[in-house]
Amino acid sequence: MSAAAHISGAASRSPALRSFEAQWLAREPDAILPLREQAMGRVLRLGLPGARDESWRYTPLRQLAARSFVDAPPATEEAIAPSASLSLLGVSERVATVLMVNGHPLLPAAIDLTIDGTEISSLKTLACSDPGLLTRFLAPLSDAEETRFGLLNKALFVDGLYVKVKSRTPTPIVILHLATADRPDTVSHPRVIIEAAPGAHATIIEHHVRQGAYTPLCNSATHLALRRGAALDHYRVFASDAESTHFDSLDIVQERDSTCRQFTIVLGGGLVRATLEHLASEPGANLDSYSLLVGHEQRHVDCVNVVRHAAAGTRSRQTARSIASGESRVIFNSKVVVDAGAVRAESQQSLRGLLLSPTAEIDCRPQLEIHADEVKCAHGASIGRLDADMLFYLLSRGLDRETAQTLLVYAFLGEVLAAMTVPTARSAIESALITQLPNPDLLRSLR
Amino acid sequence: MQLLKIDHLSARVAGKQILDGIDLEVGPGEVHAIMGPNGSGKSTLAQVLAGRADYEVTGGSVTFLGRDLLGMAPEERARAGLFLGFQYPVEIPGVNNVYLLKAALNAKRKAAGEPEVDAYEFLGLVRQKMKLMQISESFLTRGVNEGFSGGEKKRNEILQMLVLEPTLAILDETASGIDIDALKIVSERVNSLKDARRSVVLVTHYQRLLNYIVPDRVHVLSRGRILKSGDASLALELERRGYDWVVGEKVA
């Protein structure tokens, strides 16, 4: 490949960007080459996000930019057997699990391809069998520069997973993303495309875990396409280790009368930047976005939601609960855009942060950009410590201070936990969550 | 021995002196009513007795069952048998009503060296008290006071009181914001709690509640001091003549 080589300014590129370019130059051309060229060209022109990028101001990438990355190894099924402890759901549960290792789906043996109502294939296969379809899924939702890592993924993803939900699928599908490497400074670019056909229903859980000596830098991207009347519950759960860096770009396109319930849950990782870019393209589309962001020890969590109402009578509701202890930092920026013509659009943003230590920090910023009349848009953001009135009430009933505080921390997260409708997933997420809160033993006894 | 002995208690909130030398003694089995105009310090007195941290005690002492009450943490006061029925009970979504009741009862039992309550028996007890208070079944699954009307919140306070069986119940404006039927239910329960050992302090702006719970003593509080004390007939006189009469008499 040579397209990117012509782009000027190569000398000023950071080692990281140069290493991404080297990966790009080593890729075999495929059916979507023009799209990839465009994406890579843009990444090289823009460079990695820096201090001058408003949406990255709290998340400096200087250290990362100074490193060089090579492709994380594709792993064979024989070499990789994820330990049971990494599973979000118990083995006995009725779920279908698809394993992806460093972005490579292990399809032939790992999955029963007859999951009722779905069709599953690798993106490599899709690129050969229906390049036009793949191209349509990769079209950008917007011009936003925040999605630079999404562009990088588009240029560099080697393989990925395509799930088409064709009808009502009662069994939750778990995509277990395993990050693993036997050397430092590797990178993976996992990509997942999920299409819910008209009227289809499904729950899909993407669970990011790690195993082995080193964790690759993970630059994942997921695209959700909801056709008319489809209903999709999508979870992305980040549960990597403190050494790891994860960039995840999620975009969602919703057609008429579709309903998406999206959960973003950060329980692990050293640095996690998770973006959600949403487009309600037709009337009646409905989004419920729930975020549960847990800052623990030195963790840095940066979430950006951009929700766009582009049609009349669309609705979105965002509920974000951030909690930060130790020296962690949690950032949540949410923006709702109502296009001209999107009359009767309704949006709600409820962002709340709970600080559990004097050295932790939370920043929440809800934004609204309205270009239509007759809309109902509400937003609220609050960050603070435990509510003194609630605490006193519990103490006045004889509960000791530690129990009272623990109860209130748990209650703070309750709204998002209660919205999770897969009981086993909820229970597994709660278990993992509890270990990162004060008084885990006490919390366990409360469940 | 007096159950509660307040000696020249003074307190301030956010730098403002609210209580200015309160003297009050409550004996076992007695019902006292503390009345007074808005802003006289009634609620502050209740909160100070329960141990609210942002109310600063600037002088005086309080003895409860022979112990120095002011030296006890709020949770210790509760376990020792003091109960505050809040004027504005806070909503705590995510903390279940029944869970709180059970945790509260167990904390008290533990402090008394008693074993934890049996979960099954406990639920039976709660259901029985709920029936007495005419509280609907959905209460069991809801968060503390979550989405409750003003009257429901007050009934929940009394339900908690019935489960915890305090030695001293301080009920802050329990009758305000409830309808006549609820008032009768609440009064009946408060009367049922009272025995030779247990006492009740009613903090109330209106005389209405005192038609149903007849106090042994009535005290009129104004500007952080008790201006006048008397028997139940004082409440009726206040109803007839208003607070200005007492305040005026004192000034004169």
Interface residues (C-beta under 8 A of the other chain):
Chain A: D387 A388 D389 M390 F392 Y393 L394 L395 S396 R397 G398 L399 D400 R401 T403 A404 L407 L408 Y410 A411 F412 L413 G414 E415 L446
Chain B: A50 G51 R52 A53 D54 A73 P74 E75 R77 A78 R79 L84 F86 P89 V90 I92 P93 G94 V95 Y99 L100 A103 A104 A107 K108 A111 G143 V144 Q160 L164
